[in-house]
């Protein structure tokens, strides 16, 4: 993990040399990660689209074998194989994000006793330079602070940009589930996950939230484009 943290901080500094703002450097880092993961994102979007397409037939199968769970599992697996659909195909891009997320958390976060690489870098700067380095344009005064800490220091008004980021963090989890699945149970799972993410987002450095929200926006846009292409191909057949 330390090697990933070092690489991440090196990439952030590289982008910082372009834009002179670590907030925008995080955005550029996110774009770079999404570009690298684009083949997997295309595969994920295709998998989600195929799952939606076969959903009515799958429900017929579930109704037919509702009283025989063992047979239902067997027929469902066979059904997925016949249609060449992997029900877990959409999970891999999300799972691959977590090592980057954790490394970014450790890079931007930490304590005075055990600071992350970014805090160590800030400590080597003068007071004015340090304040400028922690700021994300006019959006966030400090990328290293958590919404919880800012709320405690500045109150509701001062913490509003951070609270908005936390809300967007939760929505970034719920919206893909709500838009890509018509299944009520899947939507409820998405809602529960979004609520959990609100609590998680409350206690992580704002820079991590910037990364995840930006990544989710790009992912939704990429998936929309891919699904639209596949839908148009089906109509043209």
C-alpha positions in Angstrom: 0.0 0.0 0.0 2.9 2.3 0.7 4.1 2.0 -2.8 0.7 2.9 -4.1 0.6 5.9 -1.8 4.0 7.1 -3.1 2.9 6.7 -6.7 -0.4 8.5 -6.0 1.3 11.4 -4.4 3.8 11.6 -7.2 1.0 11.7 -9.8 -0.8 14.4 -7.7 2.3 16.5 -7.7 2.7 16.0 -11.4 -0.8 17.3 -12.1 -0.3 20.0 -9.5 2.6 21.3 -11.7 0.0 21.8 -14.5 -2.9 23.4 -12.6 -1.3 24.7 -9.3 -4.3 23.5 -7.3 -4.4 20.1 -5.5 -8.2 20.0 -5.8 -8.0 20.1 -9.6 -5.0 17.8 -9.5 -7.3 15.2 -7.7 -9.9 15.7 -10.5 -7.2 15.1 -13.2 -6.1 12.0 -11.2 -9.7 10.8 -11.3 -9.9 11.3 -15.0 -6.7 9.4 -15.5 -7.9 6.5 -13.4 -11.2 6.4 -15.3 -9.4 6.4 -18.7 -7.3 3.4 -17.6 -10.4 1.6 -16.4 -12.4 2.4 -19.5 -12.3 -1.1 -21.0 -13.7 -2.5 -17.7 -16.3 0.3 -17.5 -17.5 -0.6 -21.0 -17.7 -4.3 -20.0 -19.6 -3.2 -16.8 -22.1 -1.1 -18.7 -22.7 -3.9 -21.2 -23.3 -6.4 -18.4 -25.8 -4.0 -16.7 -27.6 -3.5 -20.0 -27.8 -7.2 -20.7 -29.2 -7.8 -17.2 -31.9 -5.3 -17.8 -32.7 -6.8 -21.2 -33.2 -10.3 -19.8 -34.9 -9.2 -16.6 -38.5 -10.1 -17.7 -37.4 -13.6 -18.7 -35.6 -14.0 -15.5 -38.7 -13.0 -13.5 -40.6 -15.7 -15.4 -38.0 -18.2 -14.4 -38.2 -17.1 -10.7 -42.0 -17.4 -10.8 -41.9 -20.8 -12.4 -39.5 -22.3 -9.8 -40.5 -20.2 -6.8 -41.2 -23.3 -4.7 -38.0 -25.1 -5.6 -35.0 -23.0 -4.6 -32.4 -25.6 -5.7 -33.9 -25.9 -9.1 -34.2 -22.1 -9.4 -30.5 -21.7 -8.7 -29.6 -24.3 -11.3 -31.9 -22.9 -14.0 -30.8 -19.3 -13.2 -27.1 -20.2 -13.6 -28.0 -22.0 -16.9 -30.0 -19.0 -18.0 -27.0 -16.7 -17.4 -24.7 -19.0 -19.3 -27.0 -19.3 -22.3 -27.3 -15.5 -22.5 -23.6 -15.0 -21.8 -24.3 -12.6 -18.9 -22.2 -12.3 -15.8 -24.5 -11.0 -13.0 -21.3 -9.9 -11.1 -19.7 -8.3 -14.1 -20.5 -4.8 -12.9 -18.6 -5.2 -9.6 -15.0 -5.3 -10.7 -14.5 -1.6 -11.7 -16.0 -0.6 -8.3 -13.8 -3.0 -6.4 -10.7 -1.8 -8.2 -11.4 1.7 -7.1 -11.1 0.9 -3.4 -7.2 0.5 -3.3 -6.9 3.9 -4.9 -9.5 5.3 -2.4 -7.7 3.9 0.6 -4.3 5.1 -0.7 -5.7 8.6 -1.2 -7.3 8.5 2.2 -4.0 7.7 3.8 -2.1 10.2 1.6 -4.4 13.2 2.5 -5.3 12.1 6.0 -3.4 11.2 9.1 -2.6 12.8 12.4 0.1 15.2 13.6 1.8 12.1 15.1 1.5 10.0 12.0 0.8 12.3 9.0 0.1 11.2 5.5 2.4 12.2 2.6 0.4 15.3 1.8 0.4 16.6 5.4 4.1 16.0 5.5 4.5 18.1 2.4 2.3 20.8 3.9 4.4 20.9 7.0 7.5 21.7 4.9 5.9 24.8 3.4 5.4 28.3 4.8 2.1 29.2 6.4 0.7 31.1 3.4 1.9 28.4 1.0 0.4 25.6 3.1 -3.0 27.3 3.3 -3.0 27.8 -0.5 -1.9 24.1 -1.1 -4.8 22.8 1.0 -7.4 24.9 -0.7 -9.5 23.7 -3.7 -10.1 26.9 -5.6 -13.0 28.7 -4.0 -14.9 25.5 -3.4 -13.2 24.0 -0.3 -10.8 25.8 2.1 -9.1 22.6 3.2 -8.9 19.2 1.3 -7.4 17.4 4.3 -10.2 18.1 6.8 -13.2 15.9 7.2 -16.8 17.4 7.0 -17.1 16.4 10.7 -14.1 18.4 11.7 -15.2 21.4 9.6 -18.7 21.3 11.1 -17.2 21.3 14.6 -14.9 24.2 13.8 -17.0 26.4 11.5 -20.6 25.4 12.2 -23.3 24.7 9.6 -22.7 27.7 7.3 -18.9 27.2 7.2 -19.4 23.4 6.5 -22.0 23.8 3.8 -19.6 23.0 0.9 -18.4 19.9 2.7 -22.0 18.8 3.6 -23.0 19.2 -0.1 -20.0 17.0 -1.0 -21.2 14.3 1.5 -24.7 14.4 0.0 -23.2 14.1 -3.6 -21.1 11.2 -2.2 -24.3 9.4 -1.1 -26.1 10.2 -4.3 -23.2 8.9 -6.4 -23.9 5.5 -4.9 -27.7 5.5 -5.1 -28.2 7.1 -8.6 -26.5 4.4 -10.6 -28.5 1.7 -8.8 -31.8 3.6 -9.3 -31.2 4.4 -13.0 -29.8 1.0 -14.1 -32.1 -1.3 -12.3 -35.9 -1.6 -12.3 -35.8 -4.2 -9.5 -37.3 -2.7 -6.3 -35.0 -4.9 -4.1 -31.9 -3.6 -5.9 -33.0 -0.1 -5.5 -33.5 -0.6 -1.8 -30.0 -2.1 -1.5 -28.7 1.0 -3.3 -30.6 3.3 -0.9 -29.1 1.4 2.2 -25.6 1.7 0.7 -26.1 5.4 0.1 -27.1 6.0 3.7 -24.0 4.0 4.8 -21.9 6.1 2.6 -23.3 9.3 4.1 -21.9 8.2 7.5 -18.6 7.1 5.8 -18.3 10.4 3.9 -18.8 12.4 7.1 -15.4 11.2 8.5 -13.1 11.1 5.5 -10.9 13.9 4.1 -12.7 16.2 1.6 -10.1 15.3 -1.1 -11.2 11.7 -1.0 -14.9 12.8 -1.5 -13.8 15.0 -4.5 -12.2 11.9 -6.0 -15.2 9.6 -5.5 -17.8 12.1 -6.6 -15.8 13.0 -9.8 -15.3 9.3 -10.5 -19.0 8.5 -10.1 -20.0 11.4 -12.4 -17.6 10.1 -15.1 -18.7 6.6 -14.6 -22.4 7.5 -15.0 -21.6 9.4 -18.2 -19.5 6.6 -19.6 -22.2 4.0 -18.8 -24.9 6.1 -20.3 -22.9 6.5 -23.5 -22.1 2.8 -23.7 -25.7 1.7 -23.0 -27.0 4.1 -25.6 -24.6 2.7 -28.2 -25.8 -0.9 -27.5 -29.4 0.1 -27.5 -29.1 1.7 -30.9 -27.3 -1.4 -32.2 -30.3 -3.5 -31.0 -32.8 -1.2 -32.7 -30.8 -1.4 -35.9 -30.9 -5.2 -36.0 
